[in-house]
Amino acid sequence: MRMFDVYPRHDIEFVRAEDVWVWDAAGRRYLDCYGGHAVISIGHAEPSFTQRVTAQLARVPFYSNAFANSLQEEYAAVLAAASGYPEHRLFLCNTGAEANENALKLASFHTGRHAVLAVRGAFHGRSSGAIAVTDNPAIQAPYNTGHAVVFVPLNDVDTLRAAFATHRFAAAIIEGIQGVAGIREPEVDFLTELRALCDHTGTMLIVDEVQSGCARSGDFFAHHRAGIAADLVTMGKGMGNGIPVGGVLITPRITAIAGMLGTTFGGGQLACTAAIAVGEVIASRSLAENAARVGTVLRTALADIPGVTAVRGRGLMLGIDTDVPARQLRAALLEDHGVITGGAGPATVRILPPLTFSTAHADTLAAALRTAISEIHDHTHSIGRHA
Ligand code: PLP
């Protein structure tokens, strides 16, 4: 059987990983500035994580939600301390899309409404509801359409007000920091106004922290910076450091009714153990503070590089625009410098490393970028001379 080939892949397979490094089969080492797409939060194969997950695997890897599972409460206590939402309730699932799907359903259950406000450039996942609030018709099947979704441009307060004046929304959904859109931050004024409009109209505010959460931005959740609270916060990616875990933090104003949500695997023992280990390492090693500090150092270093035209984001979630094609630059970083990065459109290189990334790693990345951009400039000029 062959794979259903939907992923454009690099022809490199990793056989070993440790902290911010991964190795291919030929023994070549790469600096991971991509974190397997923001999934590796506390570093590859972090020793305490590996020890706890393997011990749980040997004990009880999984049993269904039909039976008690004290690890779920243990994780809820870890999140209560870290998240700034001690009174919210926790629903555990498996992926970011599933978290958003459930958050949208809860908002609709609670308000009895259908329509949802979303933001231009948004990415919330590929399940039916999540894709409906994603601003990319190219990945939307005919089956996914027909939802009542109003998109507004990010940070356009007037259009936001006009949308609320003409619709009754179940929910407004927004990323803590937009990832796929090229690392774009909601401004504090926009978030404050969105919160106020939701309050006035009884709309549930969902903040999608699937990519920007788990300390990546330098705060546990990126929206903390704006001083607003969400009714529903969705999580995934970095929550399990590679073990699939997703979750929704739910305002106590929404009443849980038996059977209204459910999932076979969500909150299984292995997943909970992984999430607990991640939460404890983020706290004990002050990884939010590290992300903030190293992110600031990195931004300063990047801004000095000739050819870098913009740096967006915060903490260890950065988008770098340059005057060379992002695809060419990322290929040069990978092949010539052993540095793995992410993409976000034709002009942006996305940086999402493990949160253990140090200032020394930041220096290595900045030096590689400087050389790679300069070599592409030289190459382009020499082609120009010989053309
Ligand atoms: N929300 C955001 C902001 C994301 O970046 C992603 C994935 O990239 C998702 C949701 C979907 O998560 P998953 O792929 O785990 O379903």
Boltz pocket constraint, residues with backbone or C-beta under 6 A from the ligand:
constraints:
  - pocket:
      binder: B
      contacts: [[A, 94], [A, 95], [A, 96], [A, 97], [A, 98], [A, 100], [A, 123], [A, 124], [A, 125], [A, 126], [A, 175], [A, 177], [A, 179], [A, 180], [A, 208], [A, 209], [A, 210], [A, 211], [A, 212], [A, 236], [A, 237]]
      max_distance: 6.0
